[in-house]
């Protein structure tokens, strides 16, 4: 069983139809995709357990990352442009496993904020709302 190193992972966004790496990312996370369900319990259900059934839809979740923020970098500028001009954007995450593996998704929404502290560099937090589903290997 392999353990995939995070070092060397590249996260890219589409800028002017070209996948472009976003620089200076510190960490990233995908909060998880899930199947949508509904409460299917009826009054004649036997036992104490509630019953659930699938709707046939799945939720793609959110992809989040933190970076050292540089407002002069093209990748960082492009993220803030999505706030002023909402549009879908294709992203991909390529890990350093032997394949290497690339997960692709389209973001329909973005959140952006930045923080600063005396003993640290200027950082930004970016959240991407996945529309549809991320491709998995």
N, C-alpha and C positions, 0 to 999 in steps of 0.2 A: 504494500500500500504506500503510495507516494504522498509526501507532504509538499504542497505547492508553496513556494516562497512568494511573498507579496512584493518583495524587492524586484523592480523591473516591470511591474504591472503598468500598462499604459491605458489611460482613459481618454477617449477622443470624442469630440463633438463635430457636427457638420457645420462648417463655416463656408459660405459661398459654394455649396455643393462638394466640398472637400473635407474628408475626415481629418481633423486637426487635433493633435495632442493638447490636453490641458496641462499646463506646467504647475509644478510646486504643490502637488496634492500630498497631504500628510496621511489621511486615512479615508476610508470609504466603507459604505454599508448598503446592503439591500435589505429592507425590512421584511421582505418575504411576500411571495405570491400566495394566493389562496383560492380555493373553490368557493363560490358563493352558495350558501345554503339557506333554507327557510325552515321554520318550525312546522313540522308535519304531524304534530301530536293531535290526536282526536280524542273525543270523550270516551270512546270505547277502546283506547289503547290499553293493553294489559301491562301490568307492572308499573313501577314508579318512574321509570326512565322516560324522558322526553325523546321524541323521535324527530330526526332531521332528514331532509332530502335535498338533493342538488338542484339548482336552478338551470344548470347547463352553462353558466358563465363562470369565468375566473377573473380575479382581480390581480393586476400586475404588481401592485405595491408601489413603493417609492425607492429611489436610489439617492443616497446622500453622500456628500464628501466635504472635507475640510481642506483648505489650502492656505499657504502663505499668499496673501492677497497683494497683487501688483496691478493697479488700475491701468498701467501702460501695456500689459500683455494682451495680445489679440484674443486669446482664449477667455480671459477674464472679462474683457470688454464685451465679447459676444454673449456671455451669460447675462450681463446686466441689460443688454439690448432686448432680450426676451421678456424682461419686465415691462419695458415701454412699448414693445411691439410683440405681443404674444403670437407665437407660431409654434408648430410642431418641429422637433429637432431630433435627428437620429444620432444616437450615441453608441459607442461600443467600448467594452472592457476586455483587454487582452492580457491574460495571465502568462506566467513564465513556465508553465508545465511543458512536458516534452512535445505536445502537439504543435504549437501553443493553442490554448482555448480562447475563443472570442465569444462573448455574450453581446447580443445586439438588442437594443430597445429604442422605442420612440418616446420622447418626453412631450407631454401635452401642456405641462405647467412647470413653473420654476419658482422656488423661493430663494432669496438671497439676503444675507446679512453679513456684517463684519464686526470684528471685535479687536480691541487692542488692550495690552497690559504693559505696565512699565518694564517688567522682566521678560517680555516675549515680543515676537514679531507680530505685525498686523496680519490677521487671519480672516478668512471668509468661510461661511457655512452655506452650502448650496444644497437644495432639495429639488429633486426632479420627480414629477408625477408621471408614472409610466402609463401610456395608453396601450391597450391590447396587452400582450404578454412579451416578456423578454424571451429571446431564443436561448435555449439551454442545449449544451452538447449532448 
